[in-house]
Structures are given as structure tokens and as C-alpha cells.
Amino acid sequence: MRAREPDEPYRSSTPLELFYDLCFVVAVSLAAARLHHALGEQHIGAGLLGYLMVFFAIWWAWMNFTWFASAFDTDDALYRVTTLVQIAGALVLAAGVPAAFDRIDYTIITVGYVIMRLAMVAQWLRAGAANPHQRRTTLRYAGGIALVQVGWVLRLLLPPSLALASFVLLAVAEMAVPAFAERAGNTTWHPGHIAERYGCFTLIVLGEVVLGSTSAIQEALAEGEHLGPLLGLAAAGIVIVFSMWWLYFDESAERLLSSLQIALAWGYGHYLVFASVAAVGAGLEVAVDFDTGRTELAPLLAGFATAVPVAVFLLSVWLLHVRPRPGGRVRALNVAYPVVAVLVLVTPWSPAPIHLTAVLVAVLVVLNLVVKRRADRATGLG
């Protein structure tokens, strides 16, 4: 398992990595569905907290493998088998999402993590054996992951009163492991590959938004009522999803990942990107429930169910993809993104919050195009 070169040309996602991503679709879908039901049943605080905690578990499991594979993917038989074990653990994790949401029971999710972590530690140990110059780093990863995993298992024995505090403590410990390990020597992760992998997961989460919203509207239309409002809601939802895709993929992030510190901040910041995108799907389903009279949620809260995650997405993309870019071409966008995010948060006070949100994000897409075209003309590229 020799380390791959960080400047390797044409470093793209492998079929095994894409298969790994697809197995997380189930977990993301279940988390978004549980959030939808919690909001619709007016369990807002508990639903949001449960969603954020469960989504952290999903995101972190995906991230652990993604960064390892960027540096050490050999795609031999042993690597494939070990990765398939991790996929099995991810499916167990997905099976535990309902219990975590409904009963705050993380036993099944923890079992899934144990399966994934045993395989992940084995991967790091194998990488250390094959790369003596990176052995300290790989051993730090293996030891750190194993130690924190013991903490997750022991957490199951704690009283419910310590559930949140222990979760936060262990989550911080999880995120500290890469920074601690890389201080002994950087792994050879590939900037282009990392940017592509995060883009692939963003596409998967966007796909879940489309699927969840379509299913909700299809179910409502089967009753033969509310045709006009639902068609309008469907159109607005499509504009929102298309605009989110456009804004995220407007430019490649590869050139932004110029150092480990920047890459870690960028990678960790994507928790908000992924979680907000999936939450938009839940919010649109709440909007369907509201328009069809299936929820007694107040109009203002029903509007916030979509407005808040859209605003979080816009601010996250602004912080991760727009602000770090040099040059004058983004000056207007550095103002536009936060302004549009604030305006989106105001839409729940309007009579048509989803439709107005769709207009706002579409206007931001148009502004991106105008700014880019003007910059290209100024540099002689357009």
C-alpha cells in the first residue's frame, strides 16, 4: 500500500469510492426523513438536535475513508475487502438512524462505527507498514481513531443527562485526530481528488432532496387535491435545487486547497454544506404537508423549515468557495451571498416563502454569471 502522489494527474474517484458514497444514501435519506417528521409534528428542538448529531455521525464516517483513500488507495484485493467491510458498517449505521432519532439510542450506530473503525484502523496500520517514512503519522491515526472509538462505546453506559455533553466532547476529539496525526508528517492527499469527492457527495445529497420532495408531492397528488399549489411548490423546489447545484459547482475548489490547514477547515466546513442541503429536502416536504393540511405547524415555522437550511447553505458556500478566492471578481459576490441569505431568512413572513426563496437564489445564480462574464472580459478571456 504505497502512498499515492499528491500531484498525480487525472486522479478521479474510483468505482469503489462511488459505491461507498451510494451506501451512505440510505443514512442521509433516513436522517432527512426523520427531520421532516419531527418538524411536521412540531418537535422542533429535539428534531434539530437529533438531526445534527446523527448527521455528524454520517458525515464523519464518510470523511474518514475519503481522506485516507485520497492518499493510500491501492485498489488491490485486500484494500477492496477492507473497504467493503467499512461499507457494511455504514449500512449498520444507517439502520440505527431511526433509533437514534426516536429514542436517542445510539447503540446500533455505535456498532456500525465499531465495524467501520476496525477496518479503518487496519487500513492505517497497513499503510504504516508499507510506508516507513509516514509510520508515525499512520500510527497516530490508528491510535487516535481506536481511542476515540473506545470513548463512543463507553458513552453508551453514561446516563441520559450526559448524552449531549459526551457527544460534543467526543466529536471534538474526532476532529482533533487528523490535526494531531498530520503534525507528525503530512499524508499525500490529492487536492483535486478531495474536491471531486466532496462534489460527489454534494450531488448525492442534492439527489436526496429531489427524491424526497418528489415523493411527498406524488403522495399528495394521489389524493387528487391541491393540484395548483403543489405544482407551484414543485416548480419553486426545482429552482432552489438547481440553483444550489449551480452555486456550489460554479468553480472548482481544487486550487483553494493549498495547505493542510486550509483543506481541513474546508473539509470540516462541509458538514454545514451537506447537512443544510439534506435539510432543505426535509423543509420542502414540510411545505408540502403545510399546503395540503397535513401538519398543524404555524405558517412562520413551516417557512423557516426551508429558509434556514437554504440560508446556511448560502453562507457556507460563501465562506468556503467565494471568500477565499483572490481578485476583484468576487467583491460583488462577497456582498451578495450574505445579503441573499438574510433575505431568504425573511421570506417566511411573506405569503409565498418557498417561491420567494426560489427567486432569490435564482437571482444569485444570474449575478454569478454576470460577475464572471465581466471578469473574463476584463482579463481578455471572454
Buried (B, 14 or more C-beta within 10 A) or exposed (E): BEBBEBEEEEBEBBEBBEEBBEBBBBBBBBBBBBBBBBBBEEBBEEBBBBBBBBBBBBBBBBBBBBBBBBBBBBEEEEBEEBBBBBBBBBBBBBBBBBBBBEEBBBEBBBBBBBBBBBBBBBBBBBBBEBBEEBBBBBBBBBBBBBEBBEEBBEBEEEEEEEBEEBBEEBBEBBBEBBEBBBEBBBBBBBBBBBBBBBBBBBBBBBBBBBBBBBBBBEEBBEEEEBEEBBEBBBEBBBBBBBBBBBBBBBBEBBEBBEEBEEBBBBBBBBBBBBBBBBBBBBBBBBBBBBBBEBBEBEEEBBBBBBBBBBBBBBBBBBBBBBEBBEEEBBEBBEEBBBEBBEBBBBBBEEEBBBBBBBBBBBBBBEBBEEBBEBBEEEEEEE
